[in-house]
Amino acid sequence: MTFIGPGDADSRPFDGDSIATLAVPEGRDAAGPRPGRAAGAGWPADADGDPVARTAHWLIDRQAADGHWRAPLEGDTILESEFLLLLAWCDRLDDSRVRGAADRILGLQLPSGGWSIYPDGPVDISASVKAYFALKLVGHSADEPAMLRARRAIEAAGGPWAVNSFTRFYLALLGQMPYSACPAVPPEAVLLPGWFPVNLSRVSAWSRTMIVPLSLMWAYKPSRTIPRGRGIAELFTDRGPSRSCGAVDTTWWARFFLGVDRMLKACEAVGLTPLRARAVQACRRWMLERFDGSDGLGAIFPPMVWSIIALKSMGCGDDAPELREAWSRLDGLVERESDGTTRLEPCRSPVWDTAITTIAVVESAAARGDGDARKAADRAVDWLLANEIRTVGDWADRVRAEPSGWCFEYANRFYPDVDDTAMVVIAFAVWRGGAAPGDRLAAVDAAIARAVPWLEAMQNGDGGWGAFDRDNNSEFLCKVPFADHNAMIDPSSPDLAGRVLEAFGRIGLRQGHPAVDRGLAYVRRTQEADGAWYGRWGVNYIYGTWQVLEGLRAVGVPIDDPAVLRGAAWLEDHQQAGGGWGETPESYADRGFAGVGEPTASQTAWAVAGLVAAGRGASSAVRRGVDWLVARQEPDGSWEQREFTGTGFPRVFYLRYHWYPIYFPLIALARARRAASTTRREKVA
């Protein structure tokens, strides 16, 4: 991979005089301009040829009648596989969606035979075993060429004993592995008091929504016998490792929790579970309470599936209201694709998409004076106001604050999150910059006044922010045997801190404000030696560096500050020869891949916006980045991107936000245009 730094060739400044004559240098990235889009198209004056206008209109045309936006959200094949495994356990493989889900799994098989968790990624053993099992369940023969290739890939990756804990539970559910090979998830854990070092509130929000229904499954250990030819016995060989759960970890805490796991299983073996009945009822209450006001438990796919299994394990009939509700919410995640396949979404993302799109259309309207964009933003603001969460949730176990926040999904009242709340505050702040006085503006001001104290209250002791809870950072809990989903806790991350700082700066808070100063100290401490910042919720260092630079700018950190200079230099150093930026999820496993990967529209947009925030809007790097985006824009204003640039659980689960390569480039282009206009005015003056 070739990088071009700030002192390399083609260093013409990006000022107002050159804005309409941008050119892509020779040797561009492999993904060249789209057919019909000439390099150097620039920003013509007419609306039809304006790349900013095209994208803004693309988004406006897709706004829902009630004012919100929601883009497709895509994960890897584990979603379709687990859906089929659930249907098999429920004896519902006659469902009309089964064939489409199986076809999608088969269509995403790697040439080597396994399945990955992001495009062009390495074989993932858990995804591959679940995909193979799902295909067997729906009737694929072990002797088919695709299945033979899959079996070879699975054996090469370690075989079925190498899968993670959650996969083991699925295998036990369908009789392919004993429950003794799964980690113990005792329901008694829900009874542990808040002062105890290990309790439910000390694990991440998403983990607790999985742990509670899993603990009910553990208590009942349901298992279904399936026809021998539909199982995966052929995957298990004598060369397999021990049946004990968990990867080899010799640290003290890992050995301690493995001992606890063995003790719990021994107690169960002799019937020594005096609190079991009480614990089961407490878990059931906890789970059903969180059905209320939510799109299913946690409003995300894994706990929604586990809650169905838990309810059925406890004896709920198919006509039970709570089970019908659980199925209804899961069914809402099923999407029929135009090619006939069935895709499962991990959750819905309307608040996130609406907030970011609002920012994009408002900033594009400011650049062009577009009244339609402004009206669309007004409708979106009304929708966001109506979806504020003003009731307490799990976060209140450790935080005392007036409730005010936003969740990611349509409804998830127990789990508003810092990231969405900060993004909504940014959207409100951007919107009200050109808002007329009136009831809507007053409502926005009141919502900001409620949300900011909640964000302040959620600040961690280290100065950063996590997603759902405060000081959810007990790292020893990452050593429990079922913590291999790499998301047992919810500590601070630089990208979240940068976003909250941006939200604070957008409403006028600056250095000298206590929360701002603590946040600044945190991001300064967490800057990497090479100048980048880690990105927990987007891939990866490009995302984190962009977001921290936005936060630093917003709270008034000068562009000649050493942290800003180093962050901007890192972005410029990782621009590729054709002008774009890209980074693979492999950077979470190998730091050597930081800022390295096929260029994408979303990551290029983040880098351009980060450089603009760092005061380099007139730089050659920004000019080349803008031209890369313009040259690859589709005629309808969108961009194509198959890469996954969203992060669920690093090294475990990644996301393709289908509109990341649309609304983020719109924001970047609007900001680059504004920076160019400022440069032009300064030259004239």
MARMAR-914995 format. One record per residue (C-alpha): residue in one letter; chain; x, y, z. Coordinates in steps of 0.1 Angstrom, whole numbers. Example, Ala and Ser with C-alpha at 12.3 -4.5 7.8 and 13.67 -1.06 7.14 Angstrom:
<bamars>
BAMAR,resn,chain,east,north,up
BAMAR,a,A,123,-45,78
BAMAR,s,A,137,-11,71
</bamars>
This chain:
<bamars>
BAMAR,resn,chain,east,north,up
BAMAR,m,A,0,0,0
BAMAR,t,A,13,34,-9
BAMAR,f,A,7,64,13
BAMAR,i,A,10,101,3
BAMAR,g,A,20,125,31
BAMAR,p,A,16,162,33
BAMAR,g,A,48,169,16
BAMAR,d,A,44,146,-14
BAMAR,a,A,36,154,-50
BAMAR,d,A,4,172,-61
BAMAR,s,A,4,196,-31
BAMAR,r,A,-18,223,-47
BAMAR,p,A,-39,240,-20
BAMAR,f,A,-76,234,-20
BAMAR,d,A,-89,269,-21
BAMAR,g,A,-119,285,-37
BAMAR,d,A,-102,291,-70
BAMAR,s,A,-96,254,-77
BAMAR,i,A,-128,240,-64
BAMAR,a,A,-144,233,-98
BAMAR,t,A,-113,219,-115
BAMAR,l,A,-103,191,-91
BAMAR,a,A,-84,162,-106
BAMAR,v,A,-76,127,-94
BAMAR,p,A,-38,121,-97
BAMAR,e,A,-25,92,-117
BAMAR,g,A,-23,59,-100
BAMAR,r,A,-56,61,-82
BAMAR,d,A,-69,33,-60
BAMAR,a,A,-82,2,-77
BAMAR,a,A,-118,13,-72
BAMAR,g,A,-118,39,-99
BAMAR,p,A,-145,65,-107
BAMAR,r,A,-180,52,-114
BAMAR,p,A,-190,48,-150
BAMAR,g,A,-202,81,-164
BAMAR,r,A,-185,102,-136
BAMAR,a,A,-154,119,-149
BAMAR,a,A,-125,125,-126
BAMAR,g,A,-122,161,-117
BAMAR,a,A,-159,167,-119
BAMAR,g,A,-157,193,-91
BAMAR,w,A,-188,212,-79
BAMAR,p,A,-206,228,-109
BAMAR,a,A,-230,256,-102
BAMAR,d,A,-261,239,-115
BAMAR,a,A,-281,219,-90
BAMAR,d,A,-283,188,-112
BAMAR,g,A,-245,185,-114
BAMAR,d,A,-239,195,-78
BAMAR,p,A,-227,164,-58
BAMAR,v,A,-239,179,-25
BAMAR,a,A,-273,186,-39
BAMAR,r,A,-276,151,-54
BAMAR,t,A,-269,134,-21
BAMAR,a,A,-291,157,-1
BAMAR,h,A,-320,150,-24
BAMAR,w,A,-313,113,-23
BAMAR,l,A,-317,114,14
BAMAR,i,A,-347,137,14
BAMAR,d,A,-365,115,-10
BAMAR,r,A,-361,86,15
BAMAR,q,A,-374,104,46
BAMAR,a,A,-404,86,62
BAMAR,a,A,-437,103,64
BAMAR,d,A,-433,109,102
BAMAR,g,A,-399,126,97
BAMAR,h,A,-374,100,105
BAMAR,w,A,-348,81,85
BAMAR,r,A,-337,45,88
BAMAR,a,A,-311,27,67
BAMAR,p,A,-306,-10,63
BAMAR,l,A,-282,-24,89
BAMAR,e,A,-263,-56,80
BAMAR,g,A,-242,-81,99
BAMAR,d,A,-225,-113,89
BAMAR,t,A,-241,-148,84
BAMAR,i,A,-243,-156,121
BAMAR,l,A,-276,-138,122
BAMAR,e,A,-292,-160,95
BAMAR,s,A,-275,-191,110
BAMAR,e,A,-288,-185,145
BAMAR,f,A,-323,-177,131
BAMAR,l,A,-323,-211,114
BAMAR,l,A,-310,-228,145
BAMAR,l,A,-337,-212,165
BAMAR,l,A,-364,-223,140
BAMAR,a,A,-350,-258,141
BAMAR,w,A,-353,-260,179
BAMAR,c,A,-388,-247,177
BAMAR,d,A,-397,-272,149
BAMAR,r,A,-405,-243,125
BAMAR,l,A,-383,-251,96
BAMAR,d,A,-413,-250,74
BAMAR,d,A,-412,-213,77
BAMAR,s,A,-413,-196,43
BAMAR,r,A,-382,-176,51
BAMAR,v,A,-359,-206,57
BAMAR,r,A,-348,-211,21
BAMAR,g,A,-339,-175,16
BAMAR,a,A,-318,-174,48
BAMAR,a,A,-300,-206,38
BAMAR,d,A,-294,-192,3
BAMAR,r,A,-278,-161,18
BAMAR,i,A,-255,-182,40
BAMAR,l,A,-244,-203,10
BAMAR,g,A,-240,-172,-11
BAMAR,l,A,-215,-157,14
BAMAR,q,A,-193,-187,17
BAMAR,l,A,-157,-179,12
BAMAR,p,A,-138,-196,-17
BAMAR,s,A,-117,-214,9
BAMAR,g,A,-149,-230,23
BAMAR,g,A,-155,-212,56
BAMAR,w,A,-173,-180,65
BAMAR,s,A,-160,-147,77
BAMAR,i,A,-174,-119,99
BAMAR,y,A,-167,-92,74
BAMAR,p,A,-161,-91,36
BAMAR,d,A,-128,-105,26
BAMAR,g,A,-120,-114,62
BAMAR,p,A,-104,-146,75
BAMAR,v,A,-123,-177,83
BAMAR,d,A,-142,-174,116
BAMAR,i,A,-146,-207,133
BAMAR,s,A,-179,-199,152
BAMAR,a,A,-195,-183,121
BAMAR,s,A,-184,-213,100
BAMAR,v,A,-197,-240,124
BAMAR,k,A,-231,-223,128
BAMAR,a,A,-234,-218,90
BAMAR,y,A,-225,-254,83
BAMAR,f,A,-250,-266,109
BAMAR,a,A,-277,-244,96
BAMAR,l,A,-272,-257,61
BAMAR,k,A,-273,-293,73
BAMAR,l,A,-306,-286,92
BAMAR,v,A,-324,-273,61
BAMAR,g,A,-314,-303,40
BAMAR,h,A,-279,-298,25
BAMAR,s,A,-259,-330,23
BAMAR,a,A,-225,-333,39
BAMAR,d,A,-213,-347,6
BAMAR,e,A,-221,-316,-14
BAMAR,p,A,-190,-298,-27
BAMAR,a,A,-197,-266,-7
BAMAR,m,A,-201,-286,24
BAMAR,l,A,-170,-306,18
BAMAR,r,A,-151,-273,14
BAMAR,a,A,-167,-260,46
BAMAR,r,A,-157,-291,65
BAMAR,r,A,-121,-287,55
BAMAR,a,A,-120,-250,64
BAMAR,i,A,-136,-258,99
BAMAR,e,A,-111,-285,106
BAMAR,a,A,-82,-262,96
BAMAR,a,A,-96,-235,119
BAMAR,g,A,-97,-258,149
BAMAR,g,A,-129,-277,146
BAMAR,p,A,-161,-273,166
BAMAR,w,A,-144,-274,200
BAMAR,a,A,-128,-241,191
BAMAR,v,A,-161,-222,188
BAMAR,n,A,-170,-194,213
BAMAR,s,A,-194,-198,243
BAMAR,f,A,-226,-186,226
BAMAR,t,A,-221,-210,197
BAMAR,r,A,-217,-238,222
BAMAR,f,A,-251,-230,237
BAMAR,y,A,-266,-234,202
BAMAR,l,A,-249,-267,197
BAMAR,a,A,-261,-279,231
BAMAR,l,A,-296,-267,223
BAMAR,l,A,-298,-290,193
BAMAR,g,A,-280,-320,209
BAMAR,q,A,-246,-316,192
BAMAR,m,A,-226,-308,224
BAMAR,p,A,-232,-315,261
BAMAR,y,A,-242,-286,283
BAMAR,s,A,-211,-295,304
BAMAR,a,A,-190,-281,275
BAMAR,c,A,-208,-247,279
BAMAR,p,A,-198,-222,306
BAMAR,a,A,-221,-221,336
BAMAR,v,A,-244,-191,336
BAMAR,p,A,-263,-195,369
BAMAR,p,A,-295,-176,373
BAMAR,e,A,-285,-170,410
BAMAR,a,A,-262,-142,396
BAMAR,v,A,-292,-120,393
BAMAR,l,A,-296,-121,431
BAMAR,l,A,-262,-108,438
BAMAR,p,A,-264,-73,455
BAMAR,g,A,-250,-42,440
BAMAR,w,A,-222,-39,466
BAMAR,f,A,-208,-73,456
BAMAR,p,A,-178,-72,433
BAMAR,v,A,-196,-94,408
BAMAR,n,A,-232,-85,400
BAMAR,l,A,-254,-78,370
BAMAR,s,A,-249,-41,369
BAMAR,r,A,-211,-45,366
BAMAR,v,A,-213,-61,332
BAMAR,s,A,-222,-42,300
BAMAR,a,A,-258,-35,291
BAMAR,w,A,-257,-57,261
BAMAR,s,A,-241,-85,281
BAMAR,r,A,-267,-84,309
BAMAR,t,A,-295,-87,283
BAMAR,m,A,-279,-118,270
BAMAR,i,A,-268,-133,304
BAMAR,v,A,-303,-132,320
BAMAR,p,A,-321,-153,293
BAMAR,l,A,-291,-175,290
BAMAR,s,A,-291,-182,327
BAMAR,l,A,-327,-194,323
BAMAR,m,A,-316,-216,295
BAMAR,w,A,-288,-229,317
BAMAR,a,A,-313,-237,345
BAMAR,y,A,-335,-258,323
BAMAR,k,A,-309,-270,297
BAMAR,p,A,-334,-276,269
BAMAR,s,A,-323,-299,241
BAMAR,r,A,-339,-312,210
BAMAR,t,A,-331,-344,192
BAMAR,i,A,-327,-339,155
BAMAR,p,A,-324,-366,128
BAMAR,r,A,-289,-380,127
BAMAR,g,A,-283,-369,91
BAMAR,r,A,-291,-333,100
BAMAR,g,A,-265,-331,128
BAMAR,i,A,-228,-322,126
BAMAR,a,A,-212,-353,141
BAMAR,e,A,-188,-354,111
BAMAR,l,A,-171,-322,124
BAMAR,f,A,-161,-338,156
BAMAR,t,A,-128,-358,154
BAMAR,d,A,-107,-376,179
BAMAR,r,A,-81,-349,174
BAMAR,g,A,-103,-323,190
BAMAR,p,A,-92,-305,222
BAMAR,s,A,-107,-309,257
BAMAR,r,A,-144,-304,261
BAMAR,s,A,-138,-277,288
BAMAR,c,A,-151,-243,278
BAMAR,g,A,-130,-212,273
BAMAR,a,A,-97,-205,256
BAMAR,v,A,-65,-212,273
BAMAR,d,A,-58,-184,297
BAMAR,t,A,-33,-188,326
BAMAR,t,A,-40,-155,343
BAMAR,w,A,-51,-156,379
BAMAR,w,A,-86,-143,373
BAMAR,a,A,-91,-167,344
BAMAR,r,A,-80,-197,366
BAMAR,f,A,-102,-184,394
BAMAR,f,A,-134,-181,373
BAMAR,l,A,-127,-215,357
BAMAR,g,A,-126,-229,392
BAMAR,v,A,-159,-212,400
BAMAR,d,A,-174,-227,368
BAMAR,r,A,-164,-262,379
BAMAR,m,A,-177,-256,414
BAMAR,l,A,-211,-244,401
BAMAR,k,A,-214,-275,378
BAMAR,a,A,-205,-298,407
BAMAR,c,A,-231,-282,429
BAMAR,e,A,-257,-286,402
BAMAR,a,A,-247,-323,397
BAMAR,v,A,-256,-331,433
BAMAR,g,A,-287,-308,434
BAMAR,l,A,-271,-282,456
BAMAR,t,A,-290,-252,443
BAMAR,p,A,-312,-239,472
BAMAR,l,A,-318,-205,456
BAMAR,r,A,-326,-218,421
BAMAR,a,A,-364,-214,422
BAMAR,r,A,-361,-179,436
BAMAR,a,A,-334,-170,411
BAMAR,v,A,-354,-183,381
BAMAR,q,A,-384,-161,390
BAMAR,a,A,-362,-131,395
BAMAR,c,A,-347,-136,361
BAMAR,r,A,-381,-140,345
BAMAR,r,A,-393,-107,362
BAMAR,w,A,-361,-89,351
BAMAR,m,A,-365,-101,315
BAMAR,l,A,-403,-93,312
BAMAR,e,A,-399,-59,328
BAMAR,r,A,-374,-50,300
BAMAR,f,A,-399,-61,273
BAMAR,d,A,-419,-30,283
BAMAR,g,A,-412,-1,260
BAMAR,s,A,-387,-20,240
BAMAR,d,A,-384,-36,206
BAMAR,g,A,-377,-69,223
BAMAR,l,A,-352,-76,250
BAMAR,g,A,-324,-51,246
BAMAR,a,A,-338,-44,211
BAMAR,i,A,-309,-64,196
BAMAR,f,A,-309,-98,180
BAMAR,p,A,-290,-120,204
BAMAR,p,A,-311,-114,236
BAMAR,m,A,-343,-114,215
BAMAR,v,A,-334,-150,204
BAMAR,w,A,-324,-161,239
BAMAR,s,A,-355,-147,254
BAMAR,i,A,-377,-169,231
BAMAR,i,A,-356,-199,242
BAMAR,a,A,-359,-189,278
BAMAR,l,A,-396,-184,277
BAMAR,k,A,-402,-217,260
BAMAR,s,A,-379,-235,284
BAMAR,m,A,-400,-222,313
BAMAR,g,A,-431,-237,297
BAMAR,c,A,-446,-208,279
BAMAR,g,A,-469,-220,252
BAMAR,d,A,-469,-206,217
BAMAR,d,A,-500,-186,225
BAMAR,a,A,-486,-170,256
BAMAR,p,A,-487,-132,252
BAMAR,e,A,-450,-127,262
BAMAR,l,A,-439,-153,237
BAMAR,r,A,-460,-139,209
BAMAR,e,A,-445,-105,216
BAMAR,a,A,-409,-119,216
BAMAR,w,A,-416,-136,182
BAMAR,s,A,-431,-104,168
BAMAR,r,A,-401,-83,177
BAMAR,l,A,-377,-109,162
BAMAR,d,A,-399,-111,130
BAMAR,g,A,-394,-74,127
BAMAR,l,A,-357,-79,120
BAMAR,v,A,-363,-102,90
BAMAR,e,A,-358,-86,56
BAMAR,r,A,-366,-101,22
BAMAR,e,A,-339,-91,-3
BAMAR,s,A,-346,-84,-40
BAMAR,d,A,-325,-115,-50
BAMAR,g,A,-348,-137,-30
BAMAR,t,A,-326,-142,0
BAMAR,t,A,-336,-135,36
BAMAR,r,A,-314,-112,57
BAMAR,l,A,-316,-107,94
BAMAR,e,A,-308,-73,108
BAMAR,p,A,-290,-71,142
BAMAR,c,A,-314,-43,152
BAMAR,r,A,-329,-11,138
BAMAR,s,A,-310,22,138
BAMAR,p,A,-336,50,133
BAMAR,v,A,-324,75,159
BAMAR,w,A,-288,72,148
BAMAR,d,A,-296,75,111
BAMAR,t,A,-321,104,117
BAMAR,a,A,-296,124,138
BAMAR,i,A,-267,120,114
BAMAR,t,A,-289,126,83
BAMAR,t,A,-303,158,100
BAMAR,i,A,-268,171,104
BAMAR,a,A,-260,162,68
BAMAR,v,A,-291,179,52
BAMAR,v,A,-288,210,74
BAMAR,e,A,-252,215,66
BAMAR,s,A,-258,209,29
BAMAR,a,A,-288,233,30
BAMAR,a,A,-266,260,46
BAMAR,a,A,-241,255,18
BAMAR,r,A,-267,258,-9
BAMAR,g,A,-297,276,6
BAMAR,d,A,-320,246,0
BAMAR,g,A,-354,251,15
BAMAR,d,A,-365,215,10
BAMAR,a,A,-336,203,31
BAMAR,r,A,-345,227,58
BAMAR,k,A,-381,215,59
BAMAR,a,A,-369,179,60
BAMAR,a,A,-347,187,89
BAMAR,d,A,-376,203,107
BAMAR,r,A,-397,171,104
BAMAR,a,A,-367,151,116
BAMAR,v,A,-362,173,146
BAMAR,d,A,-399,168,156
BAMAR,w,A,-394,131,154
BAMAR,l,A,-363,132,175
BAMAR,l,A,-381,153,201
BAMAR,a,A,-409,128,203
BAMAR,n,A,-385,99,209
BAMAR,e,A,-366,113,239
BAMAR,i,A,-364,88,267
BAMAR,r,A,-374,105,300
BAMAR,t,A,-377,74,322
BAMAR,v,A,-350,57,343
BAMAR,g,A,-333,26,330
BAMAR,d,A,-305,3,340
BAMAR,w,A,-280,32,340
BAMAR,a,A,-298,46,370
BAMAR,d,A,-284,18,392
BAMAR,r,A,-252,37,394
BAMAR,v,A,-260,73,383
BAMAR,r,A,-283,99,399
BAMAR,a,A,-295,122,372
BAMAR,e,A,-328,134,356
BAMAR,p,A,-334,110,328
BAMAR,s,A,-331,124,293
BAMAR,g,A,-315,105,264
BAMAR,w,A,-320,87,232
BAMAR,c,A,-316,50,223
BAMAR,f,A,-303,36,190
BAMAR,e,A,-335,19,180
BAMAR,y,A,-372,28,178
BAMAR,a,A,-379,17,213
BAMAR,n,A,-355,7,240
BAMAR,r,A,-364,27,271
BAMAR,f,A,-341,9,296
BAMAR,y,A,-311,16,274
BAMAR,p,A,-306,51,261
BAMAR,d,A,-269,55,252
BAMAR,v,A,-243,82,253
BAMAR,d,A,-234,80,216
BAMAR,d,A,-269,85,203
BAMAR,t,A,-277,112,229
BAMAR,a,A,-246,131,220
BAMAR,m,A,-253,128,183
BAMAR,v,A,-289,140,188
BAMAR,v,A,-276,170,207
BAMAR,i,A,-252,178,178
BAMAR,a,A,-281,175,154
BAMAR,f,A,-302,199,175
BAMAR,a,A,-273,223,178
BAMAR,v,A,-266,223,140
BAMAR,w,A,-303,226,133
BAMAR,r,A,-310,255,156
BAMAR,g,A,-282,276,140
BAMAR,g,A,-307,287,113
BAMAR,a,A,-340,281,131
BAMAR,a,A,-367,307,135
BAMAR,p,A,-380,315,169
BAMAR,g,A,-411,295,179
BAMAR,d,A,-423,264,197
BAMAR,r,A,-400,240,179
BAMAR,l,A,-369,260,188
BAMAR,a,A,-381,263,224
BAMAR,a,A,-386,225,226
BAMAR,v,A,-351,218,212
BAMAR,d,A,-336,242,237
BAMAR,a,A,-354,224,265
BAMAR,a,A,-343,190,253
BAMAR,i,A,-307,201,251
BAMAR,a,A,-310,215,286
BAMAR,r,A,-321,181,299
BAMAR,a,A,-297,159,279
BAMAR,v,A,-265,177,287
BAMAR,p,A,-267,172,325
BAMAR,w,A,-274,135,318
BAMAR,l,A,-243,133,296
BAMAR,e,A,-223,150,323
BAMAR,a,A,-236,126,349
BAMAR,m,A,-226,96,327
BAMAR,q,A,-189,107,325
BAMAR,n,A,-166,81,339
BAMAR,g,A,-140,86,366
BAMAR,d,A,-112,86,340
BAMAR,g,A,-128,115,321
BAMAR,g,A,-142,95,292
BAMAR,w,A,-175,80,285
BAMAR,g,A,-188,45,279
BAMAR,a,A,-219,37,259
BAMAR,f,A,-246,27,284
BAMAR,d,A,-233,29,319
BAMAR,r,A,-209,49,341
BAMAR,d,A,-176,33,353
BAMAR,n,A,-186,-1,338
BAMAR,n,A,-149,-10,337
BAMAR,s,A,-143,-40,359
BAMAR,e,A,-117,-57,337
BAMAR,f,A,-114,-88,358
BAMAR,l,A,-149,-97,346
BAMAR,c,A,-135,-102,311
BAMAR,k,A,-120,-134,324
BAMAR,v,A,-152,-153,331
BAMAR,p,A,-156,-182,307
BAMAR,f,A,-185,-168,288
BAMAR,a,A,-168,-134,282
BAMAR,d,A,-154,-144,248
BAMAR,h,A,-177,-121,229
BAMAR,n,A,-152,-94,238
BAMAR,a,A,-178,-70,252
BAMAR,m,A,-183,-80,289
BAMAR,i,A,-177,-44,300
BAMAR,d,A,-184,-9,287
BAMAR,p,A,-153,13,295
BAMAR,s,A,-144,47,281
BAMAR,s,A,-134,50,245
BAMAR,p,A,-117,79,227
BAMAR,d,A,-144,81,199
BAMAR,l,A,-172,84,224
BAMAR,a,A,-153,110,244
BAMAR,g,A,-147,129,212
BAMAR,r,A,-184,128,203
BAMAR,v,A,-195,141,237
BAMAR,l,A,-169,169,235
BAMAR,e,A,-183,178,201
BAMAR,a,A,-218,179,215
BAMAR,f,A,-207,201,244
BAMAR,g,A,-188,224,221
BAMAR,r,A,-217,227,198
BAMAR,i,A,-238,242,226
BAMAR,g,A,-211,266,237
BAMAR,l,A,-191,247,264
BAMAR,r,A,-154,253,263
BAMAR,q,A,-122,246,281
BAMAR,g,A,-127,256,317
BAMAR,h,A,-159,237,321
BAMAR,p,A,-152,207,344
BAMAR,a,A,-166,180,323
BAMAR,v,A,-149,194,292
BAMAR,d,A,-115,196,310
BAMAR,r,A,-118,160,322
BAMAR,g,A,-128,148,287
BAMAR,l,A,-98,166,272
BAMAR,a,A,-74,151,297
BAMAR,y,A,-88,117,288
BAMAR,v,A,-84,121,250
BAMAR,r,A,-49,135,254
BAMAR,r,A,-39,104,275
BAMAR,t,A,-54,80,250
BAMAR,q,A,-38,94,219
BAMAR,e,A,-15,67,204
BAMAR,a,A,22,72,199
BAMAR,d,A,17,78,162
BAMAR,g,A,-10,104,167
BAMAR,a,A,-41,83,160
BAMAR,w,A,-70,75,184
BAMAR,y,A,-87,41,187
BAMAR,g,A,-122,38,174
BAMAR,r,A,-145,15,195
BAMAR,w,A,-177,19,175
BAMAR,g,A,-163,25,139
BAMAR,v,A,-134,9,120
BAMAR,n,A,-111,20,136
BAMAR,y,A,-83,45,139
BAMAR,i,A,-96,66,111
BAMAR,y,A,-130,67,129
BAMAR,g,A,-115,75,163
BAMAR,t,A,-91,101,150
BAMAR,w,A,-118,119,130
BAMAR,q,A,-142,120,160
BAMAR,v,A,-116,132,185
BAMAR,l,A,-105,160,161
BAMAR,e,A,-141,171,158
BAMAR,g,A,-144,172,196
BAMAR,l,A,-112,191,201
BAMAR,r,A,-122,217,175
BAMAR,a,A,-157,221,190
BAMAR,v,A,-145,229,225
BAMAR,g,A,-119,255,213
BAMAR,v,A,-86,236,212
BAMAR,p,A,-65,255,187
BAMAR,i,A,-54,239,155
BAMAR,d,A,-17,243,164
BAMAR,d,A,-22,222,196
BAMAR,p,A,2,193,195
BAMAR,a,A,-26,167,198
BAMAR,v,A,-44,182,168
BAMAR,l,A,-12,184,148
BAMAR,r,A,-3,148,154
BAMAR,g,A,-38,135,147
BAMAR,a,A,-41,155,115
BAMAR,a,A,-6,143,104
BAMAR,w,A,-16,107,110
BAMAR,l,A,-46,111,87
BAMAR,e,A,-25,128,60
BAMAR,d,A,1,101,63
BAMAR,h,A,-25,74,57
BAMAR,q,A,-41,89,26
BAMAR,q,A,-38,65,-3
BAMAR,a,A,-23,74,-37
BAMAR,g,A,-57,80,-53
BAMAR,g,A,-69,103,-25
BAMAR,g,A,-91,80,-5
BAMAR,w,A,-88,64,29
BAMAR,g,A,-96,29,41
BAMAR,e,A,-90,6,70
BAMAR,t,A,-99,-31,75
BAMAR,p,A,-114,-45,107
BAMAR,e,A,-82,-65,110
BAMAR,s,A,-67,-35,126
BAMAR,y,A,-85,-45,159
BAMAR,a,A,-64,-77,159
BAMAR,d,A,-32,-63,144
BAMAR,r,A,-22,-27,150
BAMAR,g,A,-1,-29,119
BAMAR,f,A,-33,-26,98
BAMAR,a,A,-42,8,114
BAMAR,g,A,-53,30,85
BAMAR,v,A,-47,3,60
BAMAR,g,A,-74,-12,38
BAMAR,e,A,-94,-7,6
BAMAR,p,A,-105,29,4
BAMAR,t,A,-142,34,12
BAMAR,a,A,-165,64,9
BAMAR,s,A,-174,64,47
BAMAR,q,A,-138,63,59
BAMAR,t,A,-127,88,33
BAMAR,a,A,-155,111,45
BAMAR,w,A,-143,107,81
BAMAR,a,A,-108,116,72
BAMAR,v,A,-118,146,52
BAMAR,a,A,-140,159,80
BAMAR,g,A,-113,153,105
BAMAR,l,A,-88,173,85
BAMAR,v,A,-113,201,80
BAMAR,a,A,-119,201,118
BAMAR,a,A,-81,203,123
BAMAR,g,A,-80,235,103
BAMAR,r,A,-67,218,71
BAMAR,g,A,-97,224,49
BAMAR,a,A,-75,242,23
BAMAR,s,A,-50,214,22
BAMAR,s,A,-40,192,-7
BAMAR,a,A,-51,161,13
BAMAR,v,A,-86,175,16
BAMAR,r,A,-87,184,-21
BAMAR,r,A,-77,149,-31
BAMAR,g,A,-101,133,-7
BAMAR,v,A,-130,154,-20
BAMAR,d,A,-121,146,-56
BAMAR,w,A,-120,109,-47
BAMAR,l,A,-155,111,-34
BAMAR,v,A,-169,132,-62
BAMAR,a,A,-153,109,-89
BAMAR,r,A,-169,78,-74
BAMAR,q,A,-204,92,-67
BAMAR,e,A,-232,74,-84
BAMAR,p,A,-255,95,-107
BAMAR,d,A,-283,94,-81
BAMAR,g,A,-260,109,-54
BAMAR,s,A,-251,78,-35
BAMAR,w,A,-219,58,-32
BAMAR,e,A,-213,20,-34
BAMAR,q,A,-196,4,-5
BAMAR,r,A,-196,-33,5
BAMAR,e,A,-171,-30,33
BAMAR,f,A,-181,-32,69
BAMAR,t,A,-170,0,87
BAMAR,g,A,-192,-1,118
BAMAR,t,A,-182,-20,149
BAMAR,g,A,-204,-41,172
BAMAR,f,A,-179,-61,192
BAMAR,p,A,-142,-57,181
BAMAR,r,A,-128,-89,167
BAMAR,v,A,-163,-106,170
BAMAR,f,A,-190,-87,152
BAMAR,y,A,-189,-59,126
BAMAR,l,A,-216,-39,108
BAMAR,r,A,-224,-25,74
BAMAR,y,A,-244,6,79
BAMAR,h,A,-258,10,44
BAMAR,w,A,-260,48,46
BAMAR,y,A,-226,54,61
BAMAR,p,A,-213,59,25
BAMAR,i,A,-240,84,19
BAMAR,y,A,-247,108,48
BAMAR,f,A,-210,109,60
BAMAR,p,A,-197,119,25
BAMAR,l,A,-225,146,24
BAMAR,i,A,-213,160,57
BAMAR,a,A,-176,159,45
BAMAR,l,A,-184,176,12
BAMAR,a,A,-205,203,28
BAMAR,r,A,-178,211,53
BAMAR,a,A,-150,210,27
BAMAR,r,A,-171,234,5
BAMAR,r,A,-176,257,35
BAMAR,a,A,-138,256,42
BAMAR,a,A,-130,264,6
BAMAR,s,A,-155,293,6
BAMAR,t,A,-138,307,38
BAMAR,t,A,-104,304,21
BAMAR,r,A,-117,323,-9
BAMAR,r,A,-131,351,12
BAMAR,e,A,-99,354,32
BAMAR,k,A,-79,357,-1
BAMAR,v,A,-102,384,-14
BAMAR,a,A,-100,403,19
</bamars>
